[in-house]
């Protein structure tokens, strides 16, 4: 059995790197070509079972290896003991800490074997969930170029082709570096995962590509463990979820207790919960005593209750209907918003950017008659334009309004607050290409079911 030292290793190493001034955080993750969530799975908002339902299981419990971004990547899979291929299951990813392994998560051996398997959640699931323990490169989650997010996309594709999964019930949990990886998924795949639990993440070590969409968020952090960073990570989703900002109560040092706060004012279906405890960088805190305990920790129970509160549908992140005033137009696959780039020349390309309130990212949808709209940018007054190029992959541009059909767009309502934005002149739709790189171009593509071509329109 491994000692707890492996669990605490992230603390010492992170502290050493911080003091040395080393830059551990990678640049924001950029997704690989569209082989991930954009082509993999049903969207989290759509109640659906996967292709593996009704079939003999194509995967069994144990270690599996797949190719992702040209590399061999592995994960451990745990099926319910009474797996039924006609029952859509929750799917829970457990990400290990820096220096930990998939085996550590699967067995729970660094705290209490079996009892703490998958951060203590497998025991509580009582055969109601499929669990996945991915193995990070170099026992970490640097997510260079978005490769770890793509790995998750590829695992989802393989698992959901082989097994019966409820697509509105995907979850991620992790501690330390694993918490940072769960946070990266909250940023980049809010349309894929229903909720995340982030334990003791030091900061955005795995990046935060996108990061503008709501997702149900549970954060846990020790008050002696650089809690300022944990609060900052939490507060992104306090804002995204429309919750009322507050300073939730935290326990006193030396009290050996925890305080859990559910934020008020959040959008329906997008809660934020914050659990602060009197302790340091640990993943299985207990009340009344220091250190980890697999059997006495309160954290798995609160996390499992958070995950299992959600039903089979996800409320839309948009506000419903077409706003008449200024709005942000956000891609479902990338979480990035449509951006004019500011005061730019005619025929400049449209881009995607993380929403920050800048007027470049604000648009007015003006009714042009016949069920079509022009998309007017707030900064430069120009409108979105196909330039008459009907080829797949053509660049969407902008120009002063002239009334031409190339500047008129039909908003096809897909339900759940999502729209395809289809050009009147070419018949092609605005497309993110699944590229989560900030500043990446917006393309045009023949309409299909990909979330790359789906957008939410939210009044500002």
C-alpha positions in Angstrom: 0.0 0.0 0.0 1.3 3.4 -0.9 1.9 5.9 1.9 0.0 9.2 2.1 3.2 10.9 1.0 2.1 10.3 -2.6 -1.1 12.2 -1.9 0.7 15.2 -0.4 3.5 15.3 -2.9 1.7 18.0 -4.9 2.1 20.4 -2.0 5.8 20.2 -1.6 6.5 20.3 -5.3 4.1 23.1 -6.1 5.6 25.2 -3.2 9.1 24.6 -4.5 8.1 25.7 -8.0 6.3 28.7 -6.8 9.2 29.9 -4.7 11.6 29.3 -7.6 9.3 31.3 -9.9 8.7 28.4 -12.2 5.7 28.8 -14.6 3.8 25.6 -14.1 0.5 26.7 -15.6 0.3 26.0 -19.4 -1.2 28.4 -21.8 -5.0 28.1 -22.1 -5.8 24.8 -23.8 -6.5 24.7 -27.5 -8.5 21.8 -28.6 -7.2 19.5 -31.3 -9.1 19.1 -34.6 -12.7 18.2 -34.1 -12.4 14.6 -32.8 -13.7 15.3 -29.3 -16.9 16.5 -27.7 -18.0 18.2 -31.0 -18.4 14.8 -32.7 -18.6 12.4 -29.7 -21.7 12.7 -27.7 -25.1 14.1 -27.3 -25.1 17.5 -25.6 -25.5 17.6 -21.8 -28.8 19.5 -22.2 -30.5 16.7 -24.2 -32.0 13.7 -22.4 -30.5 10.8 -24.4 -29.0 7.4 -24.0 -25.8 6.5 -25.8 -25.1 4.0 -28.6 -24.0 1.4 -26.1 -27.5 1.0 -24.7 -29.3 -2.2 -25.6 -26.0 -3.9 -26.7 -23.7 -6.3 -24.9 -21.1 -4.2 -23.1 -18.2 -3.4 -25.4 -15.9 -2.7 -22.5 -15.4 -4.3 -19.1 -13.9 -3.2 -15.8 -10.2 -2.8 -16.0 -7.5 -0.9 -17.7 -8.0 0.2 -21.3 -5.6 2.0 -23.8 -6.7 4.3 -26.6 -4.9 6.6 -29.1 -5.5 10.3 -28.4 -3.6 13.1 -30.2 -1.2 10.5 -31.5 -0.3 9.2 -28.0 -1.2 6.0 -26.2 -3.4 7.0 -23.2 -4.9 4.8 -20.6 -7.8 4.8 -18.2 -9.3 2.4 -15.6 -13.0 1.6 -16.0 -15.3 0.3 -13.2 -18.8 -0.9 -14.2 -21.6 -1.6 -11.7 -21.5 -5.1 -10.5 -25.0 -5.7 -11.9 -24.5 -3.7 -15.1 -27.7 -3.6 -17.2 -27.3 -2.6 -20.8 -30.8 -1.2 -20.9 -30.2 1.2 -18.0 -28.5 4.5 -18.8 -25.9 5.1 -16.0 -24.3 8.2 -14.5 -20.7 8.5 -15.7 -18.1 9.8 -13.2 -14.5 10.8 -14.0 -12.1 10.8 -11.1 -8.8 12.7 -11.8 -5.7 11.9 -9.8 -3.4 14.5 -8.1 0.1 15.3 -9.2 2.3 12.3 -8.6 -0.8 10.1 -8.1 -2.1 7.5 -10.6 -5.3 6.1 -12.0 -4.7 3.1 -9.7 -4.7 5.3 -6.7 -8.1 6.8 -7.6 -9.5 3.4 -8.6 -8.4 1.6 -5.4 -8.5 4.5 -2.9 -5.2 3.0 -1.6 -3.6 6.3 -0.5 -6.2 6.9 2.1 -8.2 3.7 2.7 -8.4 1.0 0.1 -11.8 0.4 -1.5 -13.6 2.7 1.0 -12.0 5.7 -0.6 -12.2 4.4 -4.2 -13.0 7.2 -6.6 -12.7 9.8 -3.8 -15.2 7.7 -1.8 -18.0 8.0 -4.4 -18.0 4.5 -5.7 -19.2 3.1 -2.4 -22.0 5.6 -2.2 -23.1 5.0 -5.8 -24.3 1.5 -4.9 -24.0 0.3 -8.5 -25.7 3.3 -10.0 -22.8 4.7 -11.9 -19.9 3.9 -14.2 -16.5 5.2 -12.9 -13.5 6.2 -15.0 -10.0 6.9 -13.6 -7.8 8.5 -16.4 -4.0 8.4 -16.2 -2.3 11.7 -16.7 0.9 12.2 -18.7 3.8 12.4 -16.3 1.3 11.8 -13.5 -0.1 15.2 -14.1 -2.6 17.2 -16.1 -0.6 20.0 -17.9 -3.2 19.8 -20.7 -0.7 21.2 -23.2 -2.4 22.4 -26.3 -5.7 21.0 -24.9 -4.5 17.4 -25.2 -6.0 16.3 -21.9 -9.4 17.8 -22.7 -9.2 16.0 -26.1 -8.3 12.8 -24.2 -11.5 13.1 -22.2 -13.4 13.7 -25.5 -11.9 10.5 -26.9 -12.6 8.5 -23.7 -16.2 9.6 -23.9 -16.5 8.6 -27.5 -15.1 5.1 -26.8 -17.0 4.6 -23.5 -20.4 5.8 -24.8 -20.2 3.7 -28.0 -19.6 0.6 -25.8 -21.7 1.3 -22.7 -25.1 2.7 -21.7 -24.7 6.2 -20.4 -27.2 8.9 -19.6 -25.9 11.9 -21.4 -27.2 14.5 -18.9 -25.4 12.7 -16.1 -21.7 13.1 -16.7 -19.6 14.3 -13.8 -15.9 15.1 -13.0 -14.1 15.2 -9.6 -10.5 15.6 -8.7 -8.0 16.8 -6.0 -5.1 19.2 -6.4 -3.9 18.8 -10.0 -6.9 16.6 -10.6 -9.1 19.4 -9.3 -7.5 21.7 -11.8 -8.3 19.2 -14.6 -11.9 19.0 -13.4 -11.9 22.8 -13.5 -10.5 22.8 -17.0 -13.5 20.6 -18.1 -15.9 23.0 -16.4 -14.4 25.8 -18.5 -14.1 23.9 -21.8 -16.9 21.3 -21.7 -19.7 22.9 -19.7 -22.0 21.6 -22.4 -20.8 18.0 -21.9 -20.5 17.7 -18.1 -23.5 18.3 -15.8 -21.4 19.2 -12.8 -17.9 19.2 -11.4 -16.3 18.9 -8.0 -13.0 20.7 -7.5 -11.0 19.8 -4.4 -8.0 21.9 -3.4 -7.1 23.0 -6.9 -4.0 25.4 -6.5 -5.0 27.5 -9.5 -5.8 27.1 -13.2 -2.9 24.6 -13.7 -4.7 22.8 -16.5 -6.0 26.0 -18.1 -9.5 27.4 -18.6 -10.3 27.5 -22.3 -13.7 29.1 -22.7 -14.9 29.5 -19.2 -18.0 31.6 -19.9 -20.8 29.0 -19.7 -22.6 27.9 -16.6 -22.1 24.5 -15.0 -23.1 23.2 -11.6 -20.0 23.7 -9.4 -18.9 22.2 -6.1 -15.7 23.5 -4.5 -13.9 22.2 -1.4 -10.8 23.8 0.1 -8.8 23.8 3.3 -8.5 27.2 5.0 -4.7 26.5 5.5 -4.3 25.6 1.8 -3.9 28.8 -0.3 -7.7 29.2 0.0 -7.5 32.5 -1.9 -6.9 30.5 -5.2 -9.8 28.2 -4.4 -12.1 31.2 -3.9 -11.0 32.7 -7.2 -11.8 29.5 -9.1 -15.2 29.3 -7.5 -16.1 32.9 -8.2 -15.8 32.4 -12.0 -18.8 30.1 -11.8 -20.6 32.2 -9.2 -20.6 34.8 -12.0 -21.3 32.4 -14.9 -24.2 30.8 -13.0 -25.8 34.1 -12.1 -25.4 33.6 -8.4 -25.5 36.4 -5.8 -21.9 37.2 -4.8 -21.1 36.7 -1.2 -18.3 35.8 1.2 -19.5 32.5 2.6 -18.7 31.6 6.2 -15.6 29.5 6.8 -14.6 27.7 9.9 -12.1 29.1 12.4 -8.6 27.7 12.5 -8.3 25.1 15.1 -12.0 24.2 15.1 -11.5 21.0 13.1 -14.9 21.6 11.4 -16.2 22.4 8.0 -18.8 24.9 6.7 -20.8 24.3 3.5 -22.6 27.1 1.8 -25.1 26.9 -1.1 -25.1 30.2 -3.0 -28.4 31.9 -3.6 -29.7 33.5 -6.7 -28.2 31.0 -9.1 -29.9 30.1 -12.4 -32.2 27.1 -12.0 -30.2 23.9 -12.4 -26.8 25.6 -12.0 -26.0 25.7 -8.2 -22.7 26.6 -6.7 -21.7 25.0 -3.4 -18.6 25.9 -1.4 -17.2 23.7 1.4 -14.4 25.2 3.5 -12.7 23.1 6.2 -10.2 23.6 8.9 -7.2 21.8 7.3 -4.6 21.9 4.7 -4.0 20.3 1.3 -5.9 17.1 1.9 -8.6 15.3 -0.1 -10.5 13.3 2.6 -11.0 15.8 5.5 -12.9 14.8 8.6 -14.5 16.8 11.4 -13.0 16.5 14.9 -9.5 15.3 13.9 -6.7 16.4 11.5 -5.7 14.6 8.3 -7.5 12.2 6.0 -10.0 9.5 6.8 -11.6 7.3 4.2 -14.4 6.2 6.5 -15.0 9.4 8.5 -14.6 12.0 5.8 -17.8 14.1 5.1 -16.7 15.2 1.6 -17.8 12.2 -0.5 -21.3 12.3 1.0 -21.7 16.0 0.2 -20.3 15.6 -3.3 -22.5 12.6 -4.1 -25.6 14.5 -2.8 -24.6 17.4 -5.1 -24.2 15.1 -8.1 -27.4 13.1 -7.6 -29.7 16.1 -7.2 -29.9 16.6 -10.9 -32.7 15.1 -13.0 -32.6 14.0 -16.6 -32.6 17.4 -18.3 -30.4 20.4 -18.1 -31.8 23.9 -18.2 -30.5 25.9 -21.2 -27.7 28.4 -20.6 -29.4 31.0 -22.8 -32.3 33.2 -21.6 -34.9 31.9 -24.1 -36.1 33.9 -27.1 -34.3 36.4 -29.3 -33.1 39.4 -27.3 -34.1 42.8 -28.8 -31.2 44.6 -27.2 -27.5 43.9 -27.0 -26.6 40.2 -26.6 -23.6 37.9 -26.5 -23.5 35.0 -29.0 -21.7 32.0 -27.5 -20.7 28.8 -29.2 -21.9 25.6 -27.4 -18.8 23.5 -28.3 -16.1 26.0 -27.3 -17.8 28.4 -24.8 -16.2 31.3 -26.7 -18.3 34.3 -27.9 -18.6 35.9 -31.3 -16.1 38.7 -31.6 -15.7 41.5 -34.2 -12.1 42.3 -33.2 -13.0 46.0 -32.7 -12.4 48.8 -35.2 -11.3 46.7 -38.1 -11.4 47.0 -41.9 -14.3 45.8 -44.0 -14.1 42.0 -44.7 -12.2 41.3 -41.5 -12.8 37.9 -40.2 -15.1 37.2 -37.3 -13.3 35.6 -34.3 -14.1 33.8 -31.0 -13.1 35.2 -27.7 -13.7 34.6 -24.0 -16.5 36.9 -23.0 -15.2 39.8 -20.9 -17.9 42.4 -21.3 -16.1 44.3 -24.2 -18.4 45.8 -26.8 -16.5 43.8 -29.5 -18.4 40.8 -28.1 -21.8 42.4 -28.1 -24.3 42.1 -31.0 -27.8 43.3 -31.8 -30.1 41.0 -33.8 -32.1 43.3 -35.9 -35.2 41.9 -37.7 -34.7 42.2 -41.4 -38.0 40.7 -42.4 -38.9 37.2 -43.7 -37.6 35.5 -40.7 -34.1 36.8 -41.1 -31.9 39.0 -39.0 -28.8 41.1 -39.4 -26.1 40.7 -36.6 -24.8 44.2 -35.8 -21.6 44.7 -33.8 -21.7 47.2 -31.0 -18.2 48.5 -31.5 -17.9 49.0 -35.2 -21.5 48.9 -36.4 -20.7 46.4 -39.1 -22.7 43.2 -39.6 -21.8 39.5 -40.0 -21.4 38.6 -43.7 -20.8 35.4 -45.6 -19.3 37.3 -48.5 -21.2 34.9 -50.8 -18.7 32.0 -50.2 -20.8 28.8 -49.9 -17.8 26.4 -49.4 -17.4 24.5 -46.2 -14.7 26.2 -44.1 -15.1 29.6 -45.6 -14.4 32.5 -43.2 -17.2 34.5 -41.8 -16.5 38.2 -42.1 -18.0 41.6 -41.4 -19.0 44.6 -43.5 -21.2 47.7 -43.4 -24.9 46.8 -43.9 -26.0 46.9 -47.5 -29.2 44.8 -47.3 -27.7 41.9 -49.4 -28.7 38.3 -48.6 -25.1 37.6 -47.6 -25.7 39.7 -44.5 -29.0 38.2 -43.5 -29.2 35.2 -41.1 -32.0 32.8 -40.1 -31.9 31.7 -36.4 -33.0 28.1 -36.3 -34.3 27.2 -32.8 -32.9 23.8 -31.7 -34.4 23.9 -28.3 -32.7 24.2 -24.9 -31.7 27.8 -25.8 -29.5 26.8 -28.7 -29.6 28.1 -32.3 -28.0 27.6 -35.6 -27.2 30.9 -37.4 -27.7 30.2 -41.1 -26.8 32.6 -43.9 -29.6 33.5 -46.3 -27.3 33.8 -49.3 -25.2 30.6 -48.9 -27.2 28.3 -46.7 -24.2 27.7 -44.5 -24.1 28.2 -40.7 -21.7 30.0 -38.4 -19.2 27.3 -37.1 -16.6 27.4 -34.4 -14.8 24.4 -35.8 -14.5 23.2 -32.2 -11.4 25.3 -31.8 -11.2 26.6 -28.3 -8.2 28.8 -29.0 -9.0 32.4 -28.0 -8.9 34.5 -31.3 -9.7 31.6 -33.6 -11.7 32.4 -36.7 -15.4 31.7 -37.1 -16.1 29.6 -40.2 -19.1 28.7 -42.3 -20.3 25.1 -42.7 -23.3 23.2 -44.1 -25.7 22.7 -41.2 -25.5 19.4 -39.3 -26.0 18.2 -35.7 -22.6 19.2 -34.4 -22.5 21.6 -31.4 -19.8 23.5 -33.3 -22.7 25.0 -35.2 -24.8 25.7 -32.2 -24.9 29.0 -30.3 -26.6 30.5 -27.3 -27.9 34.1 -27.5 -27.9 35.8 -24.1 -29.2 39.3 -23.4 -26.7 41.6 -21.7 
